[in-house]
Amino acid sequence: MMFDPGAEASARAENNAALIAALGEESPGEVESKWELDVLDDAEHGRWIAALGDEGIGELSYRFVGGRVVLLTTWVDPAYRKNRVATELISRVLDEIRESGKKITIICPVVGEFIDRNPEYADLIDSVHPGAGAYPRRPPAEGGHGGELTGIERDLA
């Protein structure tokens, strides 16, 4: 089996776009109220897992670098998207990191978008090493000039 970097990047961008779109959902799906979502730290594999019973339905991978937690990627099983799994997973992970006293570096654009929408977590971002996903680009304001939209934002527009 050959590894196709282009296909991998495309799949990752599609996953991120779907998760970011789901972050904007105002109300959780009806299914969510029937769940008891657990968030488990699988330190051996460097990921927090969102689980329903013994089924992993999402994960947020991480690494420790220089005393910080580097948040790498978020993934949610497509069958559970739009039920606020990513929102719950990320908020509980960030709460746990806050309790530990560590700072974060954000590579994952889904985490960056989540913090942009929930600024009460912005103080967790390491000011020296915020990471490429820390500050999502926004379209320019009316009549203003700004940066280009990222690929994910173009997909959502």
Summary of the structure (lengths in Angstrom):
residues: 157
radius of gyration: 15.9
end to end distance: 34.6
largest distance: 51.6
contacts: 417
relative contact order: 0.15
helix: 43%
strand: 23%
